[in-house]
Amino acid sequence: MSTGEQREFAPAFYDLTEVRSFSPLPGFAMQAIQGKNLMLNWVRIEPNTEMPAHEHPHEQAGVMLEGTLELTIGEETRVLRPGMAYTIPGGVRHRARTFEDGCLVLDIFSPPREDYARMAEDA
């Protein structure tokens, strides 16, 4: 499917034990599902792992489910634990790192990230 094509989506149910995992970077395991305008991405990050500083045009929100994550959005850094959440506007530089416990995060992207969609399809 080319970059500009729109996908059509029907209602769906998912069993996450059956959603294939992919790894965009060493230390990261992701499972993604998506609709027409959003993507949910469960991200398991191994202990003592860094996500390099980056930015993308997608709006991003996330919810900490397990573990601890240090997240820097722009110039502000916070340590996040389960029950905490964040939002990142498109185009804003951000980075993250885990500690000795690693973490599990649910990230939501709008629109869906095409790079992650391709990796999920190829998994």
MMTF fields as JSON, N, C-alpha, C and O atoms, coordinates in Angstrom:
{
  "mmtfVersion": "1.0.0",
  "mmtfProducer": "UNKNOWN",
  "numBonds": 491,
  "numAtoms": 492,
  "numGroups": 123,
  "numChains": 1,
  "numModels": 1,
  "chainsPerModel": [1],
  "groupsPerChain": [123],
  "chainIdList": ["A"],
  "bondAtomList": [4, 2, 8, 6, 12, 10, 16, 14, 20, 18, 24, 22, 28, 26, 32, 30, 36, 34, 40, 38, 44, 42, 48, 46, 52, 50, 56, 54, 60, 58, 64, 62, 68, 66, 72, 70, 76, 74, 80, 78, 84, 82, 88, 86, 92, 90, 96, 94, 100, 98, 104, 102, 108, 106, 112, 110, 116, 114, 120, 118, 124, 122, 128, 126, 132, 130, 136, 134, 140, 138, 144, 142, 148, 146, 152, 150, 156, 154, 160, 158, 164, 162, 168, 166, 172, 170, 176, 174, 180, 178, 184, 182, 188, 186, 192, 190, 196, 194, 200, 198, 204, 202, 208, 206, 212, 210, 216, 214, 220, 218, 224, 222, 228, 226, 232, 230, 236, 234, 240, 238, 244, 242, 248, 246, 252, 250, 256, 254, 260, 258, 264, 262, 268, 266, 272, 270, 276, 274, 280, 278, 284, 282, 288, 286, 292, 290, 296, 294, 300, 298, 304, 302, 308, 306, 312, 310, 316, 314, 320, 318, 324, 322, 328, 326, 332, 330, 336, 334, 340, 338, 344, 342, 348, 346, 352, 350, 356, 354, 360, 358, 364, 362, 368, 366, 372, 370, 376, 374, 380, 378, 384, 382, 388, 386, 392, 390, 396, 394, 400, 398, 404, 402, 408, 406, 412, 410, 416, 414, 420, 418, 424, 422, 428, 426, 432, 430, 436, 434, 440, 438, 444, 442, 448, 446, 452, 450, 456, 454, 460, 458, 464, 462, 468, 466, 472, 470, 476, 474, 480, 478, 484, 482, 488, 486],
  "bondOrderList": [1, 1, 1, 1, 1, 1, 1, 1, 1, 1, 1, 1, 1, 1, 1, 1, 1, 1, 1, 1, 1, 1, 1, 1, 1, 1, 1, 1, 1, 1, 1, 1, 1, 1, 1, 1, 1, 1, 1, 1, 1, 1, 1, 1, 1, 1, 1, 1, 1, 1, 1, 1, 1, 1, 1, 1, 1, 1, 1, 1, 1, 1, 1, 1, 1, 1, 1, 1, 1, 1, 1, 1, 1, 1, 1, 1, 1, 1, 1, 1, 1, 1, 1, 1, 1, 1, 1, 1, 1, 1, 1, 1, 1, 1, 1, 1, 1, 1, 1, 1, 1, 1, 1, 1, 1, 1, 1, 1, 1, 1, 1, 1, 1, 1, 1, 1, 1, 1, 1, 1, 1, 1],
  "groupList": [{"groupName": "MET", "atomNameList": ["N", "CA", "C", "O"], "elementList": ["N", "C", "C", "O"], "formalChargeList": [0, 0, 0, 0], "bondAtomList": [1, 0, 2, 1, 3, 2], "bondOrderList": [1, 1, 2], "singleLetterCode": "M", "chemCompType": "L-PEPTIDE LINKING"}, {"groupName": "SER", "atomNameList": ["N", "CA", "C", "O"], "elementList": ["N", "C", "C", "O"], "formalChargeList": [0, 0, 0, 0], "bondAtomList": [1, 0, 2, 1, 3, 2], "bondOrderList": [1, 1, 2], "singleLetterCode": "S", "chemCompType": "L-PEPTIDE LINKING"}, {"groupName": "THR", "atomNameList": ["N", "CA", "C", "O"], "elementList": ["N", "C", "C", "O"], "formalChargeList": [0, 0, 0, 0], "bondAtomList": [1, 0, 2, 1, 3, 2], "bondOrderList": [1, 1, 2], "singleLetterCode": "T", "chemCompType": "L-PEPTIDE LINKING"}, {"groupName": "GLY", "atomNameList": ["N", "CA", "C", "O"], "elementList": ["N", "C", "C", "O"], "formalChargeList": [0, 0, 0, 0], "bondAtomList": [1, 0, 2, 1, 3, 2], "bondOrderList": [1, 1, 2], "singleLetterCode": "G", "chemCompType": "PEPTIDE LINKING"}, {"groupName": "GLU", "atomNameList": ["N", "CA", "C", "O"], "elementList": ["N", "C", "C", "O"], "formalChargeList": [0, 0, 0, 0], "bondAtomList": [1, 0, 2, 1, 3, 2], "bondOrderList": [1, 1, 2], "singleLetterCode": "E", "chemCompType": "L-PEPTIDE LINKING"}, {"groupName": "GLN", "atomNameList": ["N", "CA", "C", "O"], "elementList": ["N", "C", "C", "O"], "formalChargeList": [0, 0, 0, 0], "bondAtomList": [1, 0, 2, 1, 3, 2], "bondOrderList": [1, 1, 2], "singleLetterCode": "Q", "chemCompType": "L-PEPTIDE LINKING"}, {"groupName": "ARG", "atomNameList": ["N", "CA", "C", "O"], "elementList": ["N", "C", "C", "O"], "formalChargeList": [0, 0, 0, 0], "bondAtomList": [1, 0, 2, 1, 3, 2], "bondOrderList": [1, 1, 2], "singleLetterCode": "R", "chemCompType": "L-PEPTIDE LINKING"}, {"groupName": "PHE", "atomNameList": ["N", "CA", "C", "O"], "elementList": ["N", "C", "C", "O"], "formalChargeList": [0, 0, 0, 0], "bondAtomList": [1, 0, 2, 1, 3, 2], "bondOrderList": [1, 1, 2], "singleLetterCode": "F", "chemCompType": "L-PEPTIDE LINKING"}, {"groupName": "ALA", "atomNameList": ["N", "CA", "C", "O"], "elementList": ["N", "C", "C", "O"], "formalChargeList": [0, 0, 0, 0], "bondAtomList": [1, 0, 2, 1, 3, 2], "bondOrderList": [1, 1, 2], "singleLetterCode": "A", "chemCompType": "L-PEPTIDE LINKING"}, {"groupName": "PRO", "atomNameList": ["N", "CA", "C", "O"], "elementList": ["N", "C", "C", "O"], "formalChargeList": [0, 0, 0, 0], "bondAtomList": [1, 0, 2, 1, 3, 2], "bondOrderList": [1, 1, 2], "singleLetterCode": "P", "chemCompType": "L-PEPTIDE LINKING"}, {"groupName": "TYR", "atomNameList": ["N", "CA", "C", "O"], "elementList": ["N", "C", "C", "O"], "formalChargeList": [0, 0, 0, 0], "bondAtomList": [1, 0, 2, 1, 3, 2], "bondOrderList": [1, 1, 2], "singleLetterCode": "Y", "chemCompType": "L-PEPTIDE LINKING"}, {"groupName": "ASP", "atomNameList": ["N", "CA", "C", "O"], "elementList": ["N", "C", "C", "O"], "formalChargeList": [0, 0, 0, 0], "bondAtomList": [1, 0, 2, 1, 3, 2], "bondOrderList": [1, 1, 2], "singleLetterCode": "D", "chemCompType": "L-PEPTIDE LINKING"}, {"groupName": "LEU", "atomNameList": ["N", "CA", "C", "O"], "elementList": ["N", "C", "C", "O"], "formalChargeList": [0, 0, 0, 0], "bondAtomList": [1, 0, 2, 1, 3, 2], "bondOrderList": [1, 1, 2], "singleLetterCode": "L", "chemCompType": "L-PEPTIDE LINKING"}, {"groupName": "VAL", "atomNameList": ["N", "CA", "C", "O"], "elementList": ["N", "C", "C", "O"], "formalChargeList": [0, 0, 0, 0], "bondAtomList": [1, 0, 2, 1, 3, 2], "bondOrderList": [1, 1, 2], "singleLetterCode": "V", "chemCompType": "L-PEPTIDE LINKING"}, {"groupName": "ILE", "atomNameList": ["N", "CA", "C", "O"], "elementList": ["N", "C", "C", "O"], "formalChargeList": [0, 0, 0, 0], "bondAtomList": [1, 0, 2, 1, 3, 2], "bondOrderList": [1, 1, 2], "singleLetterCode": "I", "chemCompType": "L-PEPTIDE LINKING"}, {"groupName": "LYS", "atomNameList": ["N", "CA", "C", "O"], "elementList": ["N", "C", "C", "O"], "formalChargeList": [0, 0, 0, 0], "bondAtomList": [1, 0, 2, 1, 3, 2], "bondOrderList": [1, 1, 2], "singleLetterCode": "K", "chemCompType": "L-PEPTIDE LINKING"}, {"groupName": "ASN", "atomNameList": ["N", "CA", "C", "O"], "elementList": ["N", "C", "C", "O"], "formalChargeList": [0, 0, 0, 0], "bondAtomList": [1, 0, 2, 1, 3, 2], "bondOrderList": [1, 1, 2], "singleLetterCode": "N", "chemCompType": "L-PEPTIDE LINKING"}, {"groupName": "TRP", "atomNameList": ["N", "CA", "C", "O"], "elementList": ["N", "C", "C", "O"], "formalChargeList": [0, 0, 0, 0], "bondAtomList": [1, 0, 2, 1, 3, 2], "bondOrderList": [1, 1, 2], "singleLetterCode": "W", "chemCompType": "L-PEPTIDE LINKING"}, {"groupName": "HIS", "atomNameList": ["N", "CA", "C", "O"], "elementList": ["N", "C", "C", "O"], "formalChargeList": [0, 0, 0, 0], "bondAtomList": [1, 0, 2, 1, 3, 2], "bondOrderList": [1, 1, 2], "singleLetterCode": "H", "chemCompType": "L-PEPTIDE LINKING"}, {"groupName": "CYS", "atomNameList": ["N", "CA", "C", "O"], "elementList": ["N", "C", "C", "O"], "formalChargeList": [0, 0, 0, 0], "bondAtomList": [1, 0, 2, 1, 3, 2], "bondOrderList": [1, 1, 2], "singleLetterCode": "C", "chemCompType": "L-PEPTIDE LINKING"}],
  "groupTypeList": [0, 1, 2, 3, 4, 5, 6, 4, 7, 8, 9, 8, 7, 10, 11, 12, 2, 4, 13, 6, 1, 7, 1, 9, 12, 9, 3, 7, 8, 0, 5, 8, 14, 5, 3, 15, 16, 12, 0, 12, 16, 17, 13, 6, 14, 4, 9, 16, 2, 4, 0, 9, 8, 18, 4, 18, 9, 18, 4, 5, 8, 3, 13, 0, 12, 4, 3, 2, 12, 4, 12, 2, 14, 3, 4, 4, 2, 6, 13, 12, 6, 9, 3, 0, 8, 10, 2, 14, 9, 3, 3, 13, 6, 18, 6, 8, 6, 2, 7, 4, 11, 3, 19, 12, 13, 12, 11, 14, 7, 1, 9, 9, 6, 4, 11, 10, 8, 6, 0, 8, 4, 11, 8],
  "groupIdList": [1, 2, 3, 4, 5, 6, 7, 8, 9, 10, 11, 12, 13, 14, 15, 16, 17, 18, 19, 20, 21, 22, 23, 24, 25, 26, 27, 28, 29, 30, 31, 32, 33, 34, 35, 36, 37, 38, 39, 40, 41, 42, 43, 44, 45, 46, 47, 48, 49, 50, 51, 52, 53, 54, 55, 56, 57, 58, 59, 60, 61, 62, 63, 64, 65, 66, 67, 68, 69, 70, 71, 72, 73, 74, 75, 76, 77, 78, 79, 80, 81, 82, 83, 84, 85, 86, 87, 88, 89, 90, 91, 92, 93, 94, 95, 96, 97, 98, 99, 100, 101, 102, 103, 104, 105, 106, 107, 108, 109, 110, 111, 112, 113, 114, 115, 116, 117, 118, 119, 120, 121, 122, 123],
  "secStructList": [7, 7, 6, 6, 7, 7, 7, 7, 7, 7, 7, 7, 7, 7, 7, 4, 4, 4, 1, 7, 7, 5, 7, 1, 1, 6, 6, 3, 3, 3, 3, 3, 3, 3, 7, 1, 1, 7, 3, 3, 3, 3, 3, 3, 3, 7, 6, 6, 7, 3, 3, 3, 3, 3, 7, 7, 1, 1, 3, 3, 3, 3, 3, 3, 3, 3, 3, 3, 3, 3, 3, 3, 3, 6, 6, 3, 3, 3, 3, 3, 7, 6, 6, 7, 3, 3, 3, 3, 7, 6, 6, 7, 7, 3, 3, 3, 3, 3, 3, 3, 3, 3, 3, 3, 3, 3, 3, 3, 3, 3, 1, 7, 7, 2, 2, 2, 2, 2, 2, 2, 2, 2, 7],
  "xCoordList": [0.848, 0.0, 0.898, 1.824, 0.624, 1.468, 1.177, 0.144, 2.113, 2.036, 0.745, 0.18, 0.262, -0.91, -2.24, -3.275, -2.256, -3.515, -4.175, -3.505, -5.511, -6.284, -6.729, -7.168, -6.625, -7.113, -8.556, -8.954, -9.319, -10.667, -10.634, -10.0, -11.311, -11.286, -12.694, -13.583, -12.873, -14.127, -13.914, -12.772, -14.981, -14.82, -14.088, -14.245, -13.29, -12.512, -12.253, -12.255, -12.03, -11.607, -10.24, -9.949, -9.396, -8.041, -7.73, -8.141, -7.002, -6.425, -4.93, -4.25, -4.416, -3.019, -2.035, -0.885, -2.465, -1.565, -1.373, -0.47, -2.221, -2.129, -1.607, -1.418, -1.372, -0.839, 0.677, 1.345, 1.212, 2.657, 3.462, 3.043, 4.615, 5.527, 6.588, 6.994, 7.031, 8.137, 9.079, 8.705, 10.299, 11.309, 11.971, 12.791, 11.615, 12.227, 13.65, 14.43, 13.984, 15.308, 15.669, 14.772, 16.958, 17.338, 16.766, 16.841, 16.199, 15.648, 14.181, 13.603, 13.563, 12.161, 11.363, 11.767, 10.227, 9.286, 7.937, 7.45, 7.332, 6.084, 5.013, 5.296, 3.775, 2.598, 1.666, 1.338, 1.235, 0.428, -0.879, -0.925, -1.94, -3.2, -3.587, -3.197, -4.358, -4.696, -6.068, -6.611, -6.606, -7.816, -7.431, -6.256, -8.401, -8.131, -7.293, -6.416, -7.548, -6.906, -6.052, -5.517, -5.911, -5.076, -4.437, -4.874, -3.387, -2.662, -2.421, -1.987, -2.701, -2.339, -1.128, -1.093, -0.136, 1.128, 1.591, 1.955, 1.571, 2.085, 3.592, 4.068, 4.336, 5.794, 6.431, 6.292, 7.131, 7.886, 9.344, 9.928, 9.93, 11.317, 12.128, 11.777, 13.215, 14.068, 14.754, 14.858, 15.222, 15.934, 17.144, 17.813, 17.397, 18.581, 18.731, 19.806, 17.638, 17.596, 17.227, 16.434, 17.81, 17.53, 16.817, 17.137, 15.846, 15.232, 15.892, 15.711, 16.658, 17.354, 16.375, 15.205, 16.868, 16.052, 15.581, 16.36, 14.302, 13.717, 12.444, 11.959, 11.923, 10.624, 9.938, 10.587, 8.634, 7.839, 6.604, 6.254, 5.941, 4.781, 3.528, 2.543, 3.552, 2.376, 2.179, 3.141, 0.93, 0.602, 0.722, 0.356, 1.231, 1.46, 0.96, 1.151, 0.319, -0.052, 0.343, 0.391, 0.625, 1.027, 0.572, 0.353, 0.434, 0.049, 1.049, 1.279, 1.637, 2.558, 1.751, 0.834, 2.098, 1.401, 2.223, 1.682, 3.543, 4.443, 5.798, 6.185, 6.516, 7.901, 8.065, 7.162, 9.248, 9.63, 10.29, 11.075, 9.969, 10.515, 10.859, 10.042, 12.063, 12.419, 12.149, 12.733, 11.266, 10.86, 11.184, 10.834, 11.855, 12.133, 11.334, 11.479, 10.491, 9.706, 10.158, 9.979, 10.741, 11.332, 12.462, 13.427, 12.354, 13.39, 12.983, 13.755, 11.783, 11.287, 11.422, 11.026, 11.988, 12.195, 11.389, 11.381, 10.71, 9.954, 10.211, 10.512, 10.091, 10.136, 8.692, 7.953, 8.303, 6.925, 6.814, 7.698, 5.704, 5.401, 3.983, 3.255, 3.569, 2.226, 1.151, 1.19, 0.193, -0.888, -0.628, -1.528, 0.587, 0.907, 0.782, 0.886, 0.559, 0.365, 1.046, 1.474, 1.142, 1.791, 1.201, 0.588, 1.392, 1.045, 2.234, 2.946, 2.435, 3.531, 2.963, 2.548, 2.938, 2.472, 3.415, 4.596, 2.911, 3.754, 4.857, 4.643, 6.041, 7.157, 7.96, 8.922, 7.599, 8.332, 9.354, 9.012, 10.588, 11.682, 11.483, 11.122, 11.723, 11.581, 12.509, 12.938, 12.802, 13.667, 13.266, 12.548, 13.744, 13.366, 14.455, 15.29, 14.42, 15.303, 14.638, 13.882, 14.949, 14.428, 15.507, 16.68, 15.073, 15.968, 16.064, 15.811, 16.427, 16.65, 15.388, 15.482, 14.207, 12.973, 12.362, 11.392, 12.891, 12.261, 10.862, 10.512, 10.054, 8.692, 7.803, 8.272, 6.513, 5.499, 4.661, 4.12, 4.561, 3.836, 2.813, 3.089, 1.647, 0.695, 0.806, 0.438, 1.317, 1.42, 0.284, -0.097, -0.249, -1.297, -0.777, -0.287, -0.883, -0.427, -1.586, -2.434, -1.609, -2.569, -1.876, -1.316, -1.896, -2.391, -1.485, -0.438, -1.879, -1.033, 0.361, 0.533, 1.342, 2.724, 2.882, 2.762, 3.148, 3.282, 4.492, 4.449, 5.58, 6.76, 6.441, 6.831, 5.735, 5.371, 4.352, 4.41, 3.423, 2.432, 3.127, 2.752, 4.134, 4.883, 5.619, 5.599, 6.272, 6.997, 6.046, 6.367, 4.875, 3.889, 3.397, 3.224, 3.169, 2.715, 3.78, 3.454, 5.051, 6.155, 6.552, 7.321, 6.028, 6.425, 5.929, 6.17],
  "yCoordList": [-1.165, 0.0, 1.234, 1.337, 2.142, 3.336, 4.282, 4.188, 5.2, 6.111, 6.916, 7.143, 7.357, 8.222, 7.503, 8.156, 6.172, 5.437, 5.406, 5.312, 5.488, 5.375, 3.929, 3.306, 3.399, 2.057, 2.167, 3.16, 1.149, 1.059, 0.046, -1.002, 0.355, -0.518, -0.855, -0.003, -2.11, -2.576, -2.745, -2.856, -2.767, -3.039, -4.368, -5.292, -4.454, -5.668, -5.866, -4.911, -7.114, -7.482, -8.132, -8.792, -7.949, -8.491, -9.221, -8.797, -10.317, -11.023, -10.729, -11.203, -9.959, -9.534, -10.698, -10.546, -11.85, -13.007, -13.507, -14.301, -13.045, -13.461, -12.358, -12.592, -11.164, -10.063, -10.212, -10.231, -10.318, -10.537, -9.335, -8.184, -9.64, -8.629, -8.295, -9.151, -7.038, -6.622, -5.751, -5.243, -5.581, -4.832, -3.791, -4.14, -2.51, -1.468, -1.121, -0.594, -1.417, -1.133, -2.236, -2.854, -2.502, -3.474, -3.067, -1.903, -4.037, -3.779, -3.379, -3.153, -3.287, -2.884, -3.995, -4.517, -4.36, -5.295, -4.597, -4.116, -4.537, -3.796, -4.684, -5.593, -4.392, -5.005, -3.862, -3.033, -3.811, -2.682, -3.15, -4.157, -2.397, -2.526, -1.122, -0.142, -1.029, 0.316, 0.377, -0.61, 1.586, 1.938, 2.882, 2.986, 3.565, 4.476, 5.671, 6.11, 6.208, 7.449, 7.335, 8.339, 6.135, 5.99, 4.618, 3.673, 4.543, 3.288, 3.122, 4.057, 1.929, 1.582, 0.675, -0.271, 0.968, 0.255, -0.082, 0.805, -1.385, -1.828, -1.968, -2.711, -1.257, -1.191, -1.741, -1.158, -2.865, -3.416, -3.053, -3.396, -2.346, -1.897, -2.605, -2.579, -3.235, -3.976, -3.035, -1.834, -3.584, -2.763, -2.052, -2.57, -0.856, -0.061, 0.118, -0.088, 0.505, 0.699, 2.15, 2.76, 2.695, 4.081, 4.152, 3.413, 5.052, 5.443, 6.761, 7.753, 6.793, 8.032, 9.18, 8.957, 10.396, 11.581, 11.525, 11.234, 11.806, 11.788, 12.622, 13.046, 12.845, 13.5, 12.903, 12.321, 13.047, 12.552, 13.432, 14.122, 13.423, 14.303, 13.829, 14.564, 12.62, 12.036, 12.586, 12.762, 12.855, 13.154, 11.842, 10.784, 11.908, 10.701, 10.926, 11.995, 9.906, 9.898, 8.535, 7.561, 8.457, 7.184, 7.026, 8.001, 5.767, 5.412, 4.377, 3.356, 4.646, 3.691, 2.551, 2.782, 1.322, 0.15, -0.615, -1.114, -0.707, -1.427, -0.742, -0.103, -0.875, -0.418, 1.081, 1.787, 1.554, 2.955, 3.434, 2.709, 4.66, 5.241, 6.698, 7.454, 7.091, 8.507, 9.033, 8.555, 10.013, 10.56, 12.041, 12.792, 12.456, 13.868, 14.298, 13.729, 15.305, 15.893, 17.335, 18.124, 17.681, 19.013, 19.131, 18.37, 20.078, 20.288, 19.766, 19.881, 19.195, 18.745, 17.232, 16.469, 16.81, 15.392, 14.994, 15.702, 13.855, 13.303, 11.808, 11.154, 11.273, 9.826, 9.359, 9.832, 8.426, 7.947, 6.543, 5.704, 6.315, 5.015, 4.615, 5.439, 3.377, 2.942, 3.912, 4.408, 4.162, 5.086, 6.5, 7.339, 6.782, 8.113, 8.092, 7.036, 9.263, 9.368, 10.624, 11.478, 10.728, 11.88, 12.11, 11.215, 13.311, 13.644, 14.349, 15.113, 14.078, 14.687, 15.175, 14.358, 16.489, 16.98, 16.527, 16.285, 16.414, 16.086, 17.119, 18.306, 16.666, 17.57, 17.949, 18.709, 17.444, 17.778, 16.668, 15.486, 17.068, 16.12, 15.48, 16.158, 14.159, 13.444, 12.234, 11.736, 11.778, 10.608, 9.948, 10.532, 8.71, 7.982, 6.988, 6.613, 6.57, 5.493, 4.771, 5.35, 3.478, 2.676, 2.492, 2.8, 1.98, 1.674, 0.158, -0.556, -0.338, -1.776, -2.621, -3.841, -1.998, -2.781, -2.805, -3.532, -2.041, -1.986, -1.405, -0.848, -1.525, -1.0, -1.533, -2.107, -1.325, -1.583, -0.322, 0.169, 0.196, 1.437, 1.17, 0.414, 1.774, 1.786, 3.15, 4.163, 3.178, 4.417, 4.475, 3.46, 5.666, 5.905, 6.959, 8.006, 6.682, 7.617, 8.0, 7.172, 9.27, 9.732, 10.735, 11.715, 10.52, 9.327, 8.132, 8.293, 6.925, 5.754, 5.94, 6.592, 5.369, 5.417, 4.367, 3.168, 4.821, 3.909, 2.994, 1.838, 3.507, 2.656, 1.488, 0.354, 1.751, 0.677, -0.271, -1.481, 0.272, -0.578, -1.561, -2.732, -1.097, -1.991, -3.064, -4.237, -2.663, -3.643, -4.675, -5.862, -4.23, -5.154, -6.134, -7.319, -5.648, -6.526, -7.551, -8.683, -7.163, -8.05, -9.019, -9.951, -8.801, -9.638, -11.064, -11.898],
  "zCoordList": [0.0, 0.0, 0.0, 0.804, -0.883, -0.969, 0.178, 0.841, 0.4, 1.54, 1.555, 2.625, 0.388, 0.348, 0.386, 0.52, 0.274, 0.244, 1.615, 2.644, 1.609, 2.841, 3.003, 2.036, 4.187, 4.475, 4.944, 5.553, 4.655, 5.188, 6.324, 6.208, 7.411, 8.572, 9.018, 9.041, 9.371, 9.939, 11.437, 11.883, 12.22, 13.649, 13.837, 13.039, 14.897, 15.127, 16.611, 17.388, 16.992, 18.334, 18.214, 17.216, 19.23, 19.195, 20.49, 21.57, 20.372, 21.509, 21.438, 20.528, 22.381, 22.305, 22.353, 21.94, 22.847, 22.807, 21.376, 21.111, 20.453, 19.055, 18.134, 16.94, 18.67, 17.859, 17.807, 18.841, 16.594, 16.435, 16.92, 16.797, 17.468, 18.004, 16.962, 16.176, 16.966, 16.106, 16.924, 17.981, 16.434, 17.176, 16.271, 15.421, 16.45, 15.623, 16.049, 15.256, 17.303, 17.862, 18.85, 19.424, 19.066, 20.092, 21.458, 21.851, 22.168, 23.493, 23.491, 24.554, 22.302, 22.181, 21.518, 20.479, 22.115, 21.504, 21.455, 22.478, 20.278, 20.102, 19.492, 18.712, 19.869, 19.269, 18.904, 19.752, 17.638, 17.187, 16.563, 15.857, 16.84, 16.117, 15.696, 16.331, 14.618, 14.169, 13.543, 13.047, 13.589, 12.875, 11.758, 11.406, 11.204, 10.092, 10.528, 9.784, 11.727, 12.156, 13.406, 13.875, 13.959, 15.156, 15.206, 14.55, 16.008, 16.217, 17.709, 18.382, 18.225, 19.595, 19.524, 18.738, 20.347, 20.278, 21.696, 22.468, 22.03, 23.32, 23.167, 22.309, 23.993, 23.866, 25.139, 26.214, 25.007, 26.134, 25.902, 24.874, 26.886, 26.777, 27.856, 29.036, 27.43, 28.357, 29.349, 29.099, 30.474, 31.463, 30.853, 29.958, 31.366, 31.0, 29.488, 28.925, 28.852, 27.402, 27.103, 27.821, 26.037, 25.649, 24.311, 23.38, 24.229, 22.962, 22.598, 23.304, 21.504, 21.138, 20.886, 20.575, 21.024, 20.742, 19.29, 18.383, 19.089, 17.757, 17.756, 18.805, 16.581, 16.44, 15.227, 14.357, 15.174, 14.052, 13.941, 14.899, 12.798, 12.622, 13.35, 13.423, 13.884, 14.526, 15.935, 16.682, 16.287, 17.677, 18.449, 17.937, 19.675, 20.473, 21.892, 22.473, 22.436, 23.851, 24.385, 23.634, 25.672, 26.239, 27.671, 28.39, 28.07, 29.43, 29.937, 29.289, 31.091, 31.718, 32.33, 33.118, 31.963, 32.484, 33.513, 34.5, 33.28, 34.195, 34.205, 33.227, 35.31, 35.382, 35.522, 35.97, 35.126, 35.287, 34.003, 33.392, 33.596, 32.373, 32.62, 33.144, 32.244, 32.247, 30.842, 29.87, 30.741, 29.449, 29.405, 30.316, 28.338, 28.101, 26.881, 25.799, 27.065, 25.981, 25.863, 26.79, 24.732, 24.607, 25.608, 25.548, 26.528, 27.548, 28.925, 29.877, 29.045, 30.353, 30.507, 29.626, 31.642, 31.93, 33.154, 34.161, 33.06, 34.181, 34.276, 33.277, 35.484, 35.699, 35.835, 36.698, 34.971, 34.917, 35.49, 35.316, 36.178, 36.778, 36.382, 35.827, 36.65, 36.271, 36.757, 37.883, 35.869, 36.169, 35.691, 35.735, 35.234, 34.717, 33.193, 32.569, 32.604, 31.16, 30.636, 31.412, 29.324, 28.696, 27.308, 26.726, 26.788, 25.412, 24.772, 25.423, 23.485, 22.735, 21.402, 20.581, 21.172, 19.872, 18.756, 19.005, 17.551, 16.408, 16.256, 16.503, 15.85, 15.61, 16.836, 16.721, 18.014, 19.243, 19.531, 19.562, 19.739, 20.001, 21.378, 22.34, 21.459, 22.729, 22.746, 21.705, 23.963, 24.159, 25.467, 26.279, 25.661, 26.877, 27.243, 26.42, 28.512, 28.957, 30.113, 30.893, 30.193, 31.294, 32.346, 32.132, 33.486, 34.593, 34.711, 33.74, 35.886, 36.063, 35.933, 35.801, 35.966, 35.873, 34.475, 34.257, 33.521, 32.203, 32.321, 33.361, 31.271, 31.365, 30.249, 29.266, 30.435, 29.421, 29.312, 30.303, 28.093, 27.825, 26.729, 25.797, 26.83, 25.723, 25.063, 25.657, 23.825, 23.057, 22.048, 21.465, 21.849, 20.866, 19.903, 20.325, 18.609, 17.584, 16.677, 16.345, 16.282, 15.293, 14.387, 14.879, 13.085, 12.415, 12.709, 13.336, 12.261, 12.498, 11.917, 10.886, 12.578, 12.07, 10.976, 11.229, 9.78, 8.645, 8.793, 8.374, 9.392, 9.576, 10.505, 10.227, 11.606, 12.523, 11.88, 12.099, 11.091, 10.419, 9.48, 9.426, 8.741, 7.845, 8.644, 8.273, 9.744, 10.564, 11.152, 11.196, 11.603, 12.174, 11.114, 11.399, 9.89, 8.81, 8.441, 8.085, 8.524, 8.153, 9.264, 9.029, 10.481, 11.635, 11.483, 12.356]
}
